[in-house]
């Protein structure tokens, strides 16, 4: 095995010198530009320089006022940090202080050049970076776009050539009329402004000096005149490569990393939304989230707030199809489809605080008005496809390019952009708030590096006006209203694929880009990798795991509350949290440790029926025309209120602190009943038209279930309530555990250790013994309830935490194991009943001819964990078991149709 390359510490002498000079001079970074060019820089730039941009100018001035000025420098500044503003300041500085009148702006793409032309030349553009007219020392100065530099130059003119590196190479390589020549460059001193300069290092990276490379071309231009300067700008310079480091170690004049840029508050916060949704659901989520942002802005007096969505595909054809599908989705959207989408999405635990809040918001709005609004804001004229194949520019249509480059303008109607890769560099947009990754794309680091750069560009802060003031820095980080933080947040909607997320995080780390999960603000990411040895096993290559099939539930079965997963006799509402939320007395929190349940309302009593009517009248869901959509068997509201199948016998209890008096006024009682009805509504909406589990179990390939995964764990997480602390444990020496790490809580770890103690017995009998972690973030191996004697139906399904897979060469055994904390045993009792119902005589296996047996085990709990292990031993090592199984099947010929 090759030895690991030793990491070499990198030193940057120029940066270190500048840092020392700044300290010696006692110059405050906020005032770093306060030397003699300060006034004309400030007066002529449209944007006030930020402290770090002023720092960059101070550093440049140091290199140009020394006895031997440096000719070749690199500004290594984060994506979105305003490098173009620094370039504008550099132009004014080099013109006023050092007499430079000729500038060549060069970049790798027409997109960057077109955008920069608006920045430097077009004073009618909203992107123009100077105050007009430019005035230096009482003289008016004009920036003039040219193809070549004249020998006789007029005073008060800055001559600027904007070109791609490809065009410059062609121009200097072929002598033609009106073309730039090396001879001309020798006569005039020039400043080269090289943007996205990481493209100009191919020769250095390959360590092959190619005469016709772009890198050597710029070297030639710089060397044409001893006074020429080359200032490079990029966010991504790969100094980890030795050759690149050697080239730039004494040329990096200023460095401002993306993480520092974001921590200083100059960007949006970046969140990832990782989901298994199809593209249609992702698009609808993005539309609703974008419109949610717009509504929040309007509620806060920000009327011109226009959030933009970028839908990113991997191929042009896929992007075009995505736009067509998007427009069709919006065109066919109606109230029923919107309500169904919100109900379905809000019924599952997505782990996203933002989406949960957004779904709740839209469910409380007038759906008809929402549909009208979405159709108005997202239609063909408000969407744009930027995937033309022309090589002459980012878009062949100049009008489309202007729309794309002026998305912040109030009269620009565009809300959705469909693209592949042309926007990765050179796209300057501030009101991009959602980037949606569409399609099944490759997951290589090359791709995620590109995506990370795009996200970095999208993270630029949008300086909207709030309370009459503009800000170029985040202002809601400390707000108590999480909704307004959405106005300063970028969401990246992507797939929940462990390998892809792993590569994306590596790309983020490489760029120092700070991103967070939408659910956890501070977290560690742990990785579990499938062992190579397991991948060589017969179980991995040929094995099957099983879960039960589902069937549709007919309207006839929705004839009481129990069919929605609710108890028809009582609902208990926790009011302790409500009290805590409004309490400022921290010392009194100890009183909340002891609680009790008190009866708030009994809907069997006439007195409390009035309370029920009042609560139902406050929610439009409980109007008959709406309610009957989810309870098609009821004939009237009165039946719903009085029948014992529905609310007639329901009692509502409140959990309160033990010492709290139980004399409640009607306002408090109504609040509790409101919460109880809200729970009824949520269960009915979530569980209507659900599918139920059957006794028929179908196979899934082991290799489709057992894949690499990552898990996010909140930093500083403590074991409290039903959230035990989770940690990674090294499992490399346990060949029977399929992953290199077990990312589990303490109880799960004890269960694994218990299996370890009997593993030698299992290996004595079976050729292959494997314990599989059925990780919830990746697995599709859910079990669904197919029988329950208490009349309450559960539709959610669940994933048993572990599967014990045993194969003796003739028979295969699959055991479902679920560790369960004491506090959850009663709540999840239905899961245990389901597990105990899974045994060969109760179920039917589909699609297999071999001997395969499935067993579900009782919960592994802190109290009876050893009993569960004994059950495993008895099932898998007891020689009398086979005869008992045969006897049970013979005596009980179960009909596999659901009862």
N, C-alpha and C positions, 0 to 999 in steps of 0.2 A: 504493500500500500504506500503510495507517495506521501511524503511528509507534508504536513500543512505548511503553507507559505506563511512565514512570520510577518506579522503586521509591522510596518515601519512607521515610526512617529514622523509626522509631517510638520515642517517649520516653514513659515512664510516671512522671510526677512523684511520685506517692504511693509507688510501689515504691522509687524512688530515695531519697526522704526516709527511709523506714523503714530502708533499707540503711545509710544514713549514721548514723542514730540507734543502730542496733545496733552499728556499729563504734565509735562514740564511747563508748557505754556499756560496751564490752568484754564483751558478753554472748556466751557460747559458745552456738551453736545448740542443742547438746544440753541446755542449761539455760535455754532461752528462755522456758519457762513458770514459771521460778522467781521470780515476783513474788508478791504477797500472796494470789492465788487458788490457788496451787499445791496446797496440801494438800487442799482440798475437791474440786478437780478430780480429783486422783489417787485420792482415797478413794472417790469415787462413780461413777467410770467402770469398767466391767468390764474394758476393755482399757487397758493402759498406753499413754499417748500416745507416738507415735514422735517423733523429733526434729523432723521437718518439720511434723507436726501441732502440736507445741508452738510452732514458729515462727509458724504461722498465728494462734495465740491471742495471741502477743506482738504481732503486727502489728495485730490487732483492738484490743487494749488501747491501743495507741498512738493509734488514731483516735478512741477513745471517751473518752480522758482529756485530750484537748487542750481548749483554751479553747472552740473551736467543734467539737463532735463531728460526725463525718460520719454522715449518715443513710442513705446508699445505697452499698453496697460489693459487690464481686465477689470471690469466692474461685475462682480459676482453677486447679483441681487435677485431676490425671490420673485417668482412669477406673481404679477399683480402689484408689485411694490412701486410701480411708477418709474420704470427705467426710462421711458420716453420723456417724462418730465425732467429727469436728470440730463438726458441728451440735450434737451432744449436749453437748459441752464449752461451746459458745457459749451454749446455753440456761442451763446452770448459771451461767456467768459473768454473763450479762445479768440473771439473777434475783438473784444474790447481790450483785453490785457496783452495779447500776443500777436495781434494783427492778422489773424487768419480770416480769409474771405472765402475760401474754397472748401467745400465739404462734400464728401461722397458718403451717402447713406447706402449701405449694402445689406441685403438679407437673403435668405434662402428661398423665399417664396413671394409670388406676386401679392398674396394676401397681406403680408407684412408691409410690403412696399406701398400698396394702395392705402392701407390704413394710415401709414406714416405720412403720406402725401397730404392727407387731411390734417394731420397733427401739425405739420410744419409750413405748408404752402397755402392751403385753402382757408383764407380768413373768414369765409362765409359758413364754414362747417362748425357744428357744435363741438367737434373734437379738436378744434384749433387751440394750440397750447399757449399762444402769446396774447397779450393785450394789444389791440390795434389802435393806432400805429405804434410800432416799436420805436422808442426814443432813447438814445444813449448819448450822454453829454450834450444834450440840447440838439442833437442831430437825428433826423428821422432815418431809420434803417429799414430796408426792405429785404425780405428773403425771396430770392428769385430761383425758380426751377429751371435748370439748364441741362442740355445733353453733353456739352463740353465747356471748358473754361477758356475765356477769351484772354488774349495777351494784353489788351488794354482794358483795365477794370475800373469801373466807375466807383467813386466814393459813396459810402452809405449803402452798398449792396453786399449781401451775403449770397454767394452763388452756391446752389445746392443741386447735386446730381443724385437722384433716387433711382436705384437699379437693383435687380437681382444679381446674385453672383454669377449665374449662368449667362445673363445678358452681358455683364461686364467682361466675362471671359471671351465671349464671342466677339465683342466689340474690339478688344485689345488684340485679339488674335488675328483679325482680318482688317486690313486697312481699307476704309471706305469713307465716302464723302460724309462730312458732318459727324464722323465718329471720333470718339476719344482715342488719343494715341499716347504711347509712353513718352514721346518727345514733348508733347504738351504738358504732361505731368511733371517733366523735369523742370519746366519753366516756372511753375506755380507751386508754392507750398500748400499742402492739402492735409485736412484732417479726415481720416476714414472713421466713420461710425459704423461698426459692424454689429448688427443685431442678431440675436439667436446664434451667437458665435460658436456654440458647440458643434455646429455643422462644418466649421472650417478647420477641423483638427484631424481629418482623416489620415493624413500622412504621419502625423505625430503618433496617433494611436496604433497604426499599422507598423510604425518605425521603418517605413519605406518612403524615401524622399522622391515623390513623383513630380516631374517637371510641370505637368499640366494640371496639377491638383488645384483646387480652390485656395487651399492654404498657401501654396507657393505663389499663386497669383497675387494675393494680398501682400505677401512679402515683397514681391517685385514692385507693386505700386508704392508701398511704403518706402522702399529704398531708392525710388526714382529721384528723390530730393532729400538731402540730409536733414531738412527741417520738417519733413512730413511726420505726422502723428497717426497712430492707429489705436483707437480706443474701442475695445470689445465689450459687449454686454451680453450676459446670459445668466439664466437661473441654474443651469445644469452643466457644471464643469467637472469632469470625472478625474479628480486629482488622486484617486486611489490607484490609477494606472501610473506606473513609474515615469513613463515618457511624458505624459501630460503634466505630471507634477513638476518634472524638471523644467519643462517649458514655461510654466506659469508661477513657479515658486517665488520669483522676484518681480512678477508682473501684476499680481492681484493687488489692486490699489484700494479696493473697498469690498467688504463682504457683509451681506445682510441676509441671513437665512430665513427660510419660509416660516419656521417655527417661531422665530423672534418677531417676524412681521405679524403673525397671527396673535401671538401673546401680547404684543403691543396694542392690539385692538384695531388694526387697520384693515382687517378682513372680515368677511362673514365667518361665523362658526360653521364647521363642516360636519354633517351627520350622514351616516350610512343607513339606508333602509334595505336590509337583506331579507329577501322573501322568496318563497317558492311559487309565487303567482305567475300566471301566464302573461304574455305581453299585453293582452287586452286589459287585464286587471291593473297591471302596472300603469298603463296609459290613463285609465280612469282615476286611479289613485292620484297620479300627478296632476291631472286636471282639477280634481276636487281640492287638493292641497294648495294648488296655485290660486284658485278662486277663494279659498279660505283665507289665504294671506291678503288677497285684495280686500276682502270684507273686513278683516281685522284692521288694515290700514285705514279704511274709510271710517270705521268706528272711532279711530283715534285721530280723526281730522286730517288724514293724509289722502287727499282726493286724487292726486295724479299718480298714485302708486300702481305700476304695471309690471307684475312678475312674469318672467319669460321661462318657458320650458325648452330644454334641448333633448330631443329624442335621438340617441346615438345607436346606430346599427353597425354591423361589421362589413356589410356589402352594400353597394349602391342599389342593386335590385331590391334587397331586403328593406332598405330605407324608403324607397319609393312605395313598396307594398305597405310599409308601416303607415305612411302618410295616408294612403288610400283607405286603409283599415280604420285609421283614426277618424277621418272625416265621415266614413260610413257609420262608425260608432256614435259620433255626435249627432249625425243626421237622424238616426233611428232611436235616439234616446227619448224615452218618455217617462212619465211619473212612475209607472209600475216598474220599469227596468231600473230606475234610480233607486227606488225604495228597496227592491230586491237585492241590488248590489250592496247597499249600505247595511241591510239586515244580515246578509251572508258574511260580509267582511267583519262586521262588529261582533259576530257570534263566535269568532275564534280568537285565541290569545296570540296576537301577532308580536307581542313584546315591544311594540312601538308606542310610546306615550303620545307622540305627535298624531299618528294615525287614529289612535283611540279617541283622542280629543276631537279630531276633525270629523270622524264618523258621528260622534255624539252631537256635535254642532249641527251637521247637515240633517240629522234625523229630527231635530227640533225645528227646522225651518220649513217654510211652505215649499213642498217639492215641485209644484207647478211653476212657481217663480224661479226656483233654482234651475229647472230645465230650460226655461226661456233665457235665463242669464248665460248658461253654458253654451247654448246654441248661438247666442249673439256674440260671445267673446271668442269662441273657437269655431271658425268656419274657414272656407278656402282662402278668403282674402286676409285672414289673420294668421295663417300658417305659411311657411316657406320651406322649400326644398333646396338645399345648397349643394346638390350632388352632381352638378353638370361636370362633364369631362373635359372642358376646354383647358388648355394649358396657358392661356393668356391672362387668366385672372381667377380670383376665387369664384366668381360667377361671370358667365358670359353676358348676362343681362345687367347693364350698369345700374338700372333702377333697382333691381333686386339687391345689388351690392350695397347701395345707399341705405336701403331698408335694414339690411343686416348690420351695418356699421353705425346706425343711429337708433338702436332699439330703445334707448332711454328717452328719446324725444317724445313729448306728449302727443304729437300728431302721428306718431308711428303706430300702426295698428297691430303689428306682429306680436302674437302671444306664444307661438310654438314653432320651433325650428327643427327640421329633420336633416341629419347629417351623418357622414361616415367619419372622415378624418381631416377634412380640409380646415376645420376650425381649431385644431390642436394648437397651432401657433398663429399669432397675428390677429386673433379675434379680440377686439376690445369692447366688452360689454359688461356693464355693472349690475344690471337688473336681472341677471340669470339666477334663478333660485332653485330650479330642479333640473337635474341631469338624469335621464332615464336610459338605462342600458337595456337594449332590446336584442332578442335572439340568443341562440346558443352559440357563443363565440369561443375562440381559443382562450386559454388561460395562461399563456406564456408571460414571462417577465417583460419581454419587449412590449407586449400589448398593454400590460398594466402600467408600465412606465409612461406610456403615451396617455393613458386614461388619467393617471395621477397628475400629469401636467395640465390636462384639460380641466380637471377639478380645481387645480391651483389657480387657473385663470378665472374660472367661475366664482372663486371665493373672493374676488375683489369686492370691496365694500361699495354699497350703493348709497351715495350721500343725499338721501331724500330729506325733504324739509319737514320738520316736526316742531310744533309750537312756534312757528315762524322762524326757525333757525335750521341751517344746514350743518351737518356734521360729517367729517371724514373719518370718524372713529366710532366704534360701537358704543352705544349709550344705554342699552337695555340689559347688560350682563347681570346687573344686580336688581333687576326689576322683580317684583313679587308676582307679576302677571306673566306666566310662561308663554301666553299667546303672542305678546308683542315681540318676544325673542325670535319668533318666526320671521319677522321682518329683517332680521340680521343673521339668518341661517340659510345655508345651502344644503339641500338634501340630494344625495346620490342614491338613486333607486337601482338596486342591482340584485343578482341572483344569490341565493343562499348555497354557495358551493364552496366547500372547505378549501380546496386547492386554489380556486380563484381568489378567495378572500385572503388566503395566506400570501399569494403573490402580490395582491393589491396592497396589503399592509407592508410588505417588503419595499414596494415602490414608494409608498408614502414615507417610510422611514428613510429611504435614500434621498428623498426631496426635503426631509424634515417637515412634512406636511402633517399637521395635527388634525386627526379626524376622530369622531366619537361615534359609538353606537347610539342610535336614537333612544335606547332604553336606559343605558348606563353612562353616566357622565365620566366616571373614573373606573377603569377596569384593567385587569391583566388578561392577556390572551394566552391560553395554553393549547398545545397541539398534541393530538394522539395520532400516531402513524401505524398503519397495519404492518405487522412484522413480515419481512421477506420470507421467513421460514413458513409462516402460515399460508402465504400466497402459493407455496409449492405443494400444499397439502391437497389430498383428495377432497376434503370438505370444502375448501375454497374453490377448487376447479369445477367440481361436479355437484356439490351439496345443495340442498334446498331447505329453506325455512318456510314456516306456514303462518298464515293469518286467515281470519274468517271472512267470507264474502258478505256483501251487504245486499239488502233488498229495500225497495221503496215501501214507505208506509202510506197506506191509503187514507183518504179523508175520514172514512168510517171509524178509524181507530182513534181519532182525536176527539174523544168524547168526554174527557175529564182532565183536570189539571195534572194528574199524575202522568199522563202521556207526554207532558212537556218537561218532565223531570222535577215537578214541584210536589211538595207535600200538601194534600187537600185540607189538612187539619190545622197546621200552624206554620207561621213564618216568623223567624226571629231576626230583628234588625239591630245591628250593633250601633248603639248611640254613644259609646265611649269615645270613639275617634272624633265624633262631631263635637263633643264637649272639649276634648283636648285641642282641637283646631282653633277654638275660640278663646282658649285660656292663655293668659299671659303669666300665670302664677306657676313657675316651674316646680316649686317646692311641693305643690299639692298633687303632682303626678303620681306619687306613691299610692295615693288613695285609689287609683284606678286599677291596681293590680287585682283587687278582689271585686268581683262583679256578681250580679244576679239578674235574672230575667223577670220582668213584670208584665202583666197583661195590659195592653193598651186598648185593644178593640176586639170585640167578639161580634162578627157580622151576623150572628144568629139573633142578636138583640136589636129591637127596633131603634133604640137610642143610637147604636153604633152604625146602623144602616144609613142613618142621615150623614154620618161622617164618611161612610163609603161613597155615597152619592156625591158628596162635595168633592172628594178626592178624584173620583172618576170624571167629574165635569171639568176638571183642570187639565186633563190630558186627552187630546183628540183621538188617541189610540182607542179609548174606551167608548167611542161612538159606534153605534151598531154597524154602520156601513164599513168601518175600518176593522173593528173587532172580528166581524164575520169572515174576513179574509183569512184569519189565522185560526178561527174556531168555527168551521163551516157547519157543525152540527147544532149550534145553538139557534134558537128561534127568536129570542128577544133579549134585550138587556136585563130584563127582570129575571129571566131564567139564569143568566150568567151570575147575577147578584145573589139569588136565593137558593139555587140548586146545590145540593150537597156534593154534586160532581164538580162544581166550580167554586164559587166563593161563599156559598151559603153557610158552611160549617167552619169557615176559616177563622182562626184566632191569630191576632198579631201581637207579638211580644217585643219588648225592647230590652236589650242588654244595657244595664246602667251600672255605674259605680256602686259598690255595696252600701255606702253610707248616704247615697243620694235619696232624698225623700221621694215617695212614690205618689205624690199629689201633683197631677199634671193638668195644665190647662188645655183647652181645645186647640190652641195654636200648636202646642207641642205634639199633641196626639195626632193632629192632622199631618204634621211633618213626618211622623213615623209611618202613618198609613200611606202617605205619598211615596215614601221609600219602598214600602211593601208592594204597592201597585207597580212601581217602576221595575221591581224584580219580576213580578208576574209578567209584565209586558216584555221584558228582555228574554225571559225563558220561552214565552210563546213565539216571539219573533225568531229566536235563535233555533228553536227545535221543531218548528212546523216544516213539513215537507222534508224531513230528514230521512236518512236511511238507517235501518236497523241491522244489527249483526245476525247472521244465520249460523247454523251448525255445520255448514260446509266450509272446509278450510282449503285454500288454494296455495300453491307453492310460489316462492320467490327465490331467485338465485342468491346463494350466500354472498357471492362477489358483488351483487347489487346493493346489499345491506351493509356489508362490512367494508367501509371506505374510510380514508383519512378524514379527520374532522378537527375543528378548533372550537374552543369554548371560552366565552368571555365571562370573567368573574370580577365583580366589583372589588376595587381595592379597599382594604380595611374591612371587608365584610365579616360580620360576626354571626355566630350561630344563635339566631333568635327565632322563636315561634316556628313557623313552617319553612324557614329559610336557613337550613344548616350550612355551615361553612364548607366550601368545596376547594379541594387542592389536587394537584397532580402527584401521582405516586409512580415511581419507576417500576416497570414490570418486565424489564429486559431479560431477567433470569428465569421468568416463569413462562416456559414454552407453551403452556396450556391457556394463557391469556393472549388474545389475538392482537392486542395493541401494545405499543411500547410503553405507554403510560395509561394509568387508570385515573381519569379526572372525576373524582367522586367525593361524596361527603363522608363523615366519620362512620355512619351506620353502614353505608355501602362498602367502605373499606373493611369493616369487621366481617361483613358477609364474604368478601373475597378471601380474607384470611381464613375464614371457616372452611371455605372450599379447598383452600391450600392444604388444610389438615387432613382432608380425606382424598386428596388427589391420587395418592399412591394406590388406594383401593380401586379407584376408577380406572387407573392405567393398567392395573392387573387384569381387568376384564375387557377393556375396550382398546382398539387399535388407535382410535383418534378421540381425544378428549379436549374440548375447547370451551372456554367461557367467553361469551360475546357480550360486550356492552352494547345495549340497544339504545344508542344515543338519540335523544329526542330532537336534536337540531338537524339530523340527517336521515333518520330512519323513516320508512314508510310501513313498518311492521306493526301496525296498530291492531288491537283487539277491540271488538264491539260487543256489547251486551246482547245476548240472545234469549235470556230468560231471567225473570225477576219476580219473586213471589209477593213483594210488598206493594205492587200496583204502581210503582214509580219507575218510569222509563228514563234511562240515561243514554243520550245519543252521542256524547262527545267522543267516546272511545278513549283508549289510553295505551301507552307503550310500556310494557313491562321492562324494567331496567336492565334485566340480564336474561340471556338464553344459555342454557347449558346444553352443549351439542355432544352426543356420544355416538360412536359408530364401532361395532365389533366386527364389521366385515359382512355381516348378514342382516343386521337390524340397525336402525338409526333411531335415537331417542332425542327429542327436543323438549326441554323443561323450561317453562316460564317462571322466572323468579323476580319477586318485587319486594325489596326492602321498604319498610314503611315506619316512619316515626310515630311515636305514641299519640301525638296530638292530631294525627291524620287518620287513625285507624277507623274511627266511627264514621267520619265523613266519607271515606273511600271504601266502606264495607261492601258496596256493590261490586267493586273491582275484585275483591277477594272471592266473593261468591262466583263471579265469572270464571276466575282462575280455577277454582275448585271444581267447576263444571266441565273443565277441559280434561278429558280422559278418553282413551280409545273407544269405550263403549258408548259415549255420548255424542261423538262427532263423526263426520265423514270426510275423508281426505280425497281431494280431486287431483287428477292428472298424474298419479303415480301407481306403479305396479309393485314396487319394492316394499319391504317391511319397515314401516315408519310409524312411530308411536309418539303422541303428544301428551304431555301432562302439564297442568297448571298447579302450582303449589300455594299453600297458605302464605300469608305475608311473613317475611322475615322481619321480626320486630326486636327491639331491645330486650323484651321479656321472654319471647319464645323462639329466638333465633336458632337455638340448638335443636329444637323440635323440628324446624324446617330442614335443617341439615340431616337429621335422622330420617326424615321422610325421603330426602334425596337418596340416602344410602339404601333404604328399604326398596325404593322403586327401581334402583339401578344395579344393585348388587345382590339382592335377595333371590335365590334360585327358585323359590316357590312362586315368585311374582307372575311368571308366564302362565302357569296353570290357573292362578286366580283370575287373570285377565280373560283367559279363554272361558272360564266358568261364568264370569259376569256377563260376557257377551251372549253366551248361550241362554242364560236365564232371562236376559232383558233385551229382546230384539227391538231396539229403539227405532221408532219411525223418525227419520232425519228431517222431516218437514217441521217447520217451526210450529209450536203450539200456540 
